Amino acid sequence: MAKGKRKPEVRAYVDEDLDRLIKTIASLKGISVSELLNQAIEVYLQLPEVQKIVERHRLDEIEED
């Protein structure tokens, strides 16, 4: 990422139990909730069924604006 460039924000609404769990795990790992969720999204995107979607729709070829 270029210096000074702001990262896009993604929002999600979760149940209170999941919110507590996410915050607790992030705290125990010594990372921010944002970093924990970035890690989780990276793992999700590597799942075989998700990779099939990426390949089928050539989503890895999407260009930035």
C-alpha positions as a Markdown table, in Angstrom:
| # | Residue | x | y | z |
|---|---|---|---|---|
| 1 | Met | 0.0 | 0.0 | 0.0 |
| 2 | Ala | 1.3 | 3.5 | -0.9 |
| 3 | Lys | 2.3 | 5.6 | 2.1 |
| 4 | Gly | -0.4 | 8.0 | 3.1 |
| 5 | Lys | -3.1 | 6.2 | 1.2 |
| 6 | Arg | -6.2 | 5.4 | 3.4 |
| 7 | Lys | -7.4 | 1.8 | 3.5 |
| 8 | Pro | -11.0 | 1.2 | 2.6 |
| 9 | Glu | -13.3 | 0.6 | 5.6 |
| 10 | Val | -15.6 | -2.5 | 5.8 |
| 11 | Arg | -18.4 | -2.7 | 8.4 |
| 12 | Ala | -20.2 | -5.8 | 9.7 |
| 13 | Tyr | -22.9 | -6.2 | 12.3 |
| 14 | Val | -22.4 | -9.2 | 14.5 |
| 15 | Asp | -24.1 | -10.7 | 17.5 |
| 16 | Glu | -22.9 | -9.6 | 21.0 |
| 17 | Asp | -21.4 | -13.0 | 21.7 |
| 18 | Leu | -19.3 | -12.9 | 18.6 |
| 19 | Asp | -18.3 | -9.3 | 19.3 |
| 20 | Arg | -17.0 | -10.3 | 22.7 |
| 21 | Leu | -15.2 | -13.4 | 21.3 |
| 22 | Ile | -13.5 | -11.4 | 18.5 |
| 23 | Lys | -12.3 | -8.7 | 20.9 |
| 24 | Thr | -11.1 | -11.2 | 23.5 |
| 25 | Ile | -9.1 | -13.2 | 20.9 |
| 26 | Ala | -7.6 | -10.1 | 19.4 |
| 27 | Ser | -6.6 | -9.0 | 22.9 |
| 28 | Leu | -5.1 | -12.3 | 23.8 |
| 29 | Lys | -3.1 | -12.3 | 20.5 |
| 30 | Gly | -2.0 | -8.7 | 21.2 |
| 31 | Ile | -3.4 | -7.4 | 17.9 |
| 32 | Ser | -6.2 | -5.1 | 16.9 |
| 33 | Val | -9.7 | -6.3 | 16.0 |
| 34 | Ser | -9.0 | -4.9 | 12.5 |
| 35 | Glu | -5.9 | -7.0 | 12.2 |
| 36 | Leu | -7.7 | -10.1 | 13.5 |
| 37 | Leu | -10.5 | -9.6 | 10.9 |
| 38 | Asn | -8.0 | -9.0 | 8.1 |
| 39 | Gln | -6.3 | -12.3 | 9.0 |
| 40 | Ala | -9.7 | -14.1 | 9.1 |
| 41 | Ile | -10.7 | -12.7 | 5.7 |
| 42 | Glu | -7.3 | -13.7 | 4.2 |
| 43 | Val | -7.9 | -17.3 | 5.5 |
| 44 | Tyr | -11.5 | -17.3 | 4.1 |
| 45 | Leu | -10.3 | -16.1 | 0.7 |
| 46 | Gln | -8.0 | -19.1 | 0.4 |
| 47 | Leu | -10.7 | -21.6 | 0.9 |
| 48 | Pro | -11.0 | -23.9 | -2.1 |
| 49 | Glu | -14.7 | -23.0 | -2.8 |
| 50 | Val | -13.9 | -19.3 | -2.6 |
| 51 | Gln | -10.9 | -19.7 | -4.9 |
| 52 | Lys | -13.2 | -21.5 | -7.5 |
| 53 | Ile | -15.4 | -18.4 | -7.5 |
| 54 | Val | -12.4 | -16.1 | -7.9 |
| 55 | Glu | -11.1 | -18.2 | -10.8 |
| 56 | Arg | -14.5 | -18.7 | -12.4 |
| 57 | His | -15.2 | -14.9 | -12.4 |
| 58 | Arg | -11.6 | -13.9 | -12.9 |
| 59 | Leu | -11.8 | -11.7 | -9.8 |
| 60 | Asp | -8.0 | -11.7 | -9.5 |
| 61 | Glu | -8.0 | -9.6 | -12.6 |
| 62 | Ile | -10.1 | -6.7 | -11.2 |
| 63 | Glu | -8.3 | -3.4 | -11.6 |
| 64 | Glu | -8.3 | -0.5 | -9.2 |
| 65 | Asp | -10.0 | 2.7 | -10.1 |
